[in-house]
Amino acid sequence: MRDRPAPDARFNLAAHVLAAGDDRPDATALEILGPGGAECWSYRQLIAAVRGTATGLLDMGLRPGDRILLRLGNSVEFPLAYLGAIAAGLVPVPTSAQLSRPEITRVAAGLDPGLVIAGPDIPCPDHPAPVLSADDLHGFHTRPAADWHIGDPDRPAYVILTSGTSGRTRAVVHAHRAILARRMMWDGWYGLRQSDRLLHAGAFNWTYTLGSGLMDPWTIGATALIPRAGRASTDLPGLLARSGATICAASPGVYRQALRADMPALPALRHGLSAGEKLPETLRDRWRAATGCDLHEAFGMSECSTFISGKPGRPAPPDTLGWPQPGRRVALLDDTGAPVDAGASGIIAIHRSDPGLMLGYHGEPEASAARFAGDWFLTGDIACETESGALRYLGRNDDMMNAGGIRVSPIEVEGALIEHPGVTEAAACELRVGPETRIIGAFWTGPDPIEEDDLRAFAAERLAGYKIPRLFVRVDQLPRGANNKLLRRKLRQDWEMSHGQT
């Protein structure tokens, strides 16, 4: 397989994703799992609906390159609109249904979409673009099949919204050729087979769900399983058992909630996939004990999806992310863009030749250029290489804490605290407590109060003295973004504001 299409190649991401389905049209492509059973789609039905949707969108007067804002829930209309738009050469923008009207209005102002596709009761932007209802979109399924819009593999295919490290939403533009990078995950992370039934527990707007839960199974001709909207994380064990899922994909938070439910026998399940936030080793151990199956973690980001992981047959060593997937060029760089010495921590960087790397941030060429050091894209995440060559994740560059001039990873502090039987979740961050004084603080959730001295003593058994939090704060819940990522920045800002340190 080529890393990228040839410069003169003609390509369409949606056509590539559905090509395997053409060879097995009667096989099951999608099952949406509900309390009364599954809504099933064959590849024949899926391809016809995607190409019919493309026809309907073009009949509205949209032209290749126009952006479409997707305001849809976890229904089949989401992937059909997404792939139908790409099939027609349009550029879909998946968004979280949880975004408020003011939030989505700001997004629309920056992207200027040509159309908004909206489900019932989901806020739409204050924008002049026409709005197509999910019901009207459903009527497009039976229209004649549109031709695939074939063109330059480097042209825009879709846009992903991310807050990144800037604290504000950015629109990440990806090319049609991005789908080729995902093939490196099949052997480098999933162990994916055409016979697999892959259940993903995330929302459709999340790139982890769209990629791992839908695009990848369909590209290889497997079956994608998606819980119907409204299913709780504690329903996951039962869904896995009833659906005969062979692979499960979710975020650590979902696995943590699922373990609160009774775990049935899962004879079909081969392993699970984890992404979206750092997977604690204690959670991996609990899942393995409950199911008999391992969890394989992957590291990535909206700008380049996932590119570092363990895999079946080569699990990541404890407390590491694993290795760069075969075909990926990854480096650890210092602040000047030079490779770090062996064993030293550095910024995770991926080479600009990677087919999965973004085209850039929409409307922000300077911000796009600032993410590069020469030929390397800087993720902003810090890691170090272990003796095995696996990478140990240390946290975001802007989340790293300083203790007497020594950098401390919040991941390490959090990992120690969640070993406490009374701590459900933990987050560590550096807090300003005076004009020139900063300390390490720990925020935690749990069913019952715990004396601060007890937590400090527990941490002291597992951490060097300079890494022990000076402050422990129990909270009802930890702040998370739309993709369930822990927002340490918000914890820090809220605490400092409430204590007059802004």
N, C-alpha and C positions, 0 to 999 in steps of 0.2 A: 504494500500500500504506500502511495506517495504521501509525504507529510502535507503537501498542498496540491491542489489541482495545478496543471500546467498553466502558464500565464495566458494562453489563448484558449483555455478550456471554456465550455459552456455548461452551466451548472444551475440547479435549483435545489435548495435544501429540502423542501417538502417532497419533491420527486425522489430524492435520495432516501429519505426516511421511509417512504412507502413502497420502494421498489421490491423489497423482499415479500411484501404482501401480495404483489401481483402474481408471484409464483405459488402462493398458497391462499387463494381468495376465500376459501371456505373455513379457514382456520380462525380461531377466536383472537381478535386483536385487543379488545377492551371489555372488561367487566366492571361495572360500577356497582359496588356492593351496598345494598340497602337492607333494612330489617326484614323486608318481605321477599328477599332473594336478589338476584343479580340482573342488571340490565346488560345484555350482551350485544356486542357489535363484531361482526365478522370483518375480515380485511376487505372483502368486496363492498360491504356497506360503508366502511370507513372511507375508503378511497373515493367511492361515488359521492359521499357527502362532502368530503373535502373539495373535490373538483367542482361539485355543484355550488358550494359556498363561494368558491373563487369566481364562478360565472356571475352569481348574484351580486357580489361586491363590484365587479367590473361593470355590470349593467346599471349600477347606481351612478356611474360617471367617474368613479375613482380611477386613477392612473398609476402605473408602476412608480414606486418611490413614495407615494402618499402614505402617511402614518395613520394607523387606526388604534385608538385607545380602547382597550378591552376592560370593561367594568362588569365582569361576570363572576359568578360563584363557582363552586365545585360541581358543575354539570358538564355533560358531554359537549355543550355548546362552546366551552372554553377551548379545548384543543382543536375542535373543528374550525372555529374562527381563526385561531392562531395559524394552523397549517393552511387553511383556505386562503388567508391573506398572503402568506409566503408563496403559495402556489401561483398566485396571480401577480407576484412581483411587488406586492404591497408590504408595508413594514408594520407588523403588529407591536403594540406596547402593552404587555401584560401588567396589570396593577392589582394591588390588594383590594378586595371588596371592603376592607375595614377603613380605608382612607375616607376622611370626611369631605364634605363639599369644598370647604376652603382649601384643603390639602390637594385635592385632585384638580381644583381650579388653577393652583400655582403650577402644577405639572403640565396642564394643558396649555397654559400661557407660554411655557418654554418650548413645547414640542409642536404647537399649532397643528393638531391632527385634522385630517380631512373627514373623519368619521369617528363617532363614539358608539360602541356596541355595549348595551347595558342590560343587565338582568333586573328583575323586579326588586324594588326597595333598596337598590344600590345607588348611592349619591353620584350624580353626574356633575361635570364641571360647568361653571358659568362661562361658556364658550360658544361661538357661533356655529361650530361644526354640527351637522345633523346627527340625530341620535337614532340608532336602529335597535329595536327591542329584541330580546332573545327569542320571543315568539316569531317575529318576522324573520329573524335569522334562520330559525328552524325551517321555514318555508323554502330556503335556498337549497336544502339538501337534495331535492329531487330535480333540480335544474340540470340541463345538459352539461356534460363535463367540459371544463375549460382546458385549453392547452396549458401545459406547464410553461411559466415564464422563464425562459432560459437566457442566461447572461453571464456577466463577469462574476466569478466566485467571490471577488472582493467587494461586490456591491452590498449595501446594507440589506440585511434580512429581517432583523428584529431588534428591539430596544428593551433593555432591562433597567429598572430603576434601582438605585442603590444610594444609601446615605454615606457609605464608606467612612473615611476618617474626617471628612469635612464637616459633618454634623448637619448637612443639608442634602436634599435629594439631587442626585445627578443621573443623567440619562446615558447609559452605556450602550453604544451602538456596536452590534456584532454583524459579521459578514456571513454570507451563505456557506463559505468554506468552514465555518466554526464547527459544523456537524462532524467533519472528518476527525477533529481532535478527540471527539467522544469515543471513537473506536479504540483509542489507546486505553480507555477505562475498562473495556470488556475483559481483557486479560490482566490488566494492571491493577484492577480493583474488584470488579464484579465476579469474575468467573462466569460470565453470562453465556447461556446456551439458548438455542432456538426453542428447546423444550421447556424453558423456564416460565413460571408464573410469578411475576414480580409485583409485589404489593407495596405501594408507596403511600405513606400516611400524611403527606404534606398537601398544602393548598396548591391549586393549579398555577397561580401566579408566580410561584417560587421557581427559580431556575433549577433547583435541585429536583423538584417534582417534574417539571416539564422535560428536563433532560433525562434523569435517571429513571423516572417513573413512567414516561411515555415515549419520548423520542428513541431512546436506546433499545427498549424491548421491540418497538416497531421496526427499527432499522435492521434488527437481526431476525425478525419474524416471530418473536415470542409473544406472550400474552401479558398485557398490563392490567393490574387490578388496582382500583381506586375506591376508597370508602366514599359513600354518598355524603354530601354536606351535612354537618350537624352531628356526625359520629364522634364520640369522645375518645380520647387516647386510651382510656381503660377498656374500650371495645376491641382494641387491636388484637389481643390474644385470641378471642373468639373468632374474629374475622380471619386470622391466619389459619385457624383450624378448619373452619367451614369452607374456605376458598381453596384449600390445598396449595397455598403459596409455597414456592420453593426458595424465594429470596424476599426479604423484607427490607425496606428502606425507610428511614425516619431520622429525626434529629434526636440528640441525647435526651432532650426534655420529654419527648414522646415516649421513648423507651423507659424513662424513669417513671412516668405516669402509668404505663402499661404494666409495670411490675407490681403495682398496687392491686391489680385484679388477679383472680385465680388464673393460673396458667395451665391450659389443657395440654394434652400430648400433641406434639407437632411433628409427626413422622415425616412429612413431606419437606419441611423447612431445612435447607442446607446451610444457610448462614444469613446474617443481617448486614446492612450497610448503614453507616452513620456519617453525617456531615452537617454543616451549619454552625457548629460550635465544637469546642474541644470535648472529646469523649473522656470522662474520668475513668481511670482503671478500675475503680471500685464498681462503677456501673457496668462496665464490660464483664467483670467477674460475676456480678449478680445475674446478668442476663444469661451468661453461659451456664451458671448453676441451675437457673430456672428452665432453660430450654434445651440445653445440651448443644447449642449452636454458638459459634463465635460471632462477634461483631467486627467488621473491618471498616476502619475509619479512613476518610479522605479529606485532604486539605485543598481548598480552592477559594475562589472569590468570583463576584459577578463579572469582573473584567476578564476572567480566563477559566471559569468553571473549576473543576477539580483536577489536580495534576500530581499530587503526592499521596501515596496510600500504601496500605498493606493489602494482601489479597489471599484468597484460599490457596493453601499450599506454601504460602510465605507470609504468615501473619506478621504485623509490625511488632517489634520488640516492645515490652511494656514501657509506657510513658514516652512513646515516640509516635510520629505520624506515619512512619514507614519510609518508602523510598520514592524518588521521582519515577513516574510511570515510564515504561519503555517508549522511546521516541521523544521524550521530553528533555529539553536542555534547561537545567536548573542550577543556580549558583547561590552562594551566600556572600554578600558584598558588605563592605564597610560604608561609612558615610560619604566616602569619596568615590564610591563605585568600584573599588578594587576588591579582589577576592580576599576573604579573611584567612588567617592561619588555621591550620588543622585544629579542631576542637574549640575554636573561638566562636562566639555568637555573631551573627550577621543578618542582614536583611535578605529575606527570601526573594530571589529574582528569577524571572523566566525570560528566555530569549525571545526577541521580537519575531523570530521566524515561526513561532508556534502557531498552528492554524487556528487554535481556539482563542487567541488573544484578540481583544476588542479592536475595532477600528478607531475608537476614541470616544470622548464625552461629547454628546451633541451640543453644539454651540459653544464649546469651551476648548478651543485649540491649545491655549496656553496651559490649562490644567492637564490636558492630555500629554503634552510634551514634558511637563514637569514630572511625570511618573516614570520617565526613562533616564537611565544613565548609560549613554552610548547605545549599545544594542540590547540592553537589558531593561525589562519592565520591573519596577520596584513595587513589591506588594505592600510594603509597610509592616509586614509581619517579621518577627525575630525568631530565629532558630539556631541551633548548633548541631553539628554532625557528630554522631557517636562512632565508636570503633567499628560498628557493623556497617557504617555508611548511612544508616537511618537518620532521619532528622528529628530532633527533639524540639517541639514547639514551646516558645517562651512567652508569646503574647504579641499584641500589637505594639508597634514602636511607641505610639502615643499612650499606651496603657502601661508601659513598663514603669516600675516604681524605683525610687532612689532612696537608699538607706545608707547614710554616711558616705556618699560617693560611690556606692556599689549598686549596680542595677539588679533589681529583684523582679522576677516574673510573677504576675498575679496568678498564673496558672498553678505554679508550685504551691503558693499559699492556699489557694482554694482547694487544691487536691488534698492537702493535709487536713483542712477543716472538715471536709465532707466525709472523712473517715469516722468522725464523731457520730455515735449512734443517734444522737438527738438533733443532728443538723441535716436538713433535707437538701438545701442548696446554699452556696456561698459565693461571694464576690469580693475581691480585694482591690483596693485602689488607693492611690496617694492622695491625702487630704491636706489642705492648707488650714492650719489652726492658728496662725499668726502671720504678721507681715513677712517674716523670714523663717517660719517654722512649718515643716511638712512632716506628716507621719503616715505610716501604713495603717489603713483602716480596713476592717472586715465587716461586711454586711451578710447576714445569714437568715435563713428561714428554718422553722422547725415547729413541731406540734406544741412544745412546752418551753417556757423560759429556762435558760441555763445561766448560771452565775458567770460573770465575765472572768473571774479568776480561774474558774474551772476550764473555760475555753483557752485561756492563756497558757495554763499548765499543759493542757492537751497538745496545743501547738508547739510548746517548748520541747516535747518529746520527739517531735518530727521535723522541726525546722531549726536552722542556725539562729542564734539570738537576734541578729540584725534583721531577720526575715519575719519575726513574730509581730503580728499587729499590735499596735498600741491601743487601739480602740475596737470594740466589738459592738455592733448594732444589730438587734433583731428587727426584721421587717416582715410585713405580711407577704410580700412577694418581691422578686427582683425584676427590675424593668427590662423588657425585651422588645426588640423591633418586630416588624411584620414577619420577618423570617425566623423569629425565635432566637435571634442572636442577643447575647447578654450586652446590655448598654452600661458599661462601667462609667462612661463619661457622664451619663445622666445621674447616676448615683452620686458621683463626685460633685457635680454642679448643684444638685438639689440639697445635698448635705451642707456644702459651703454657703449656699444662699440662706438656708435656714439658720445658720450659725454666724451670719454677718461677715462672711469671709469673701464676698464677691468684690 
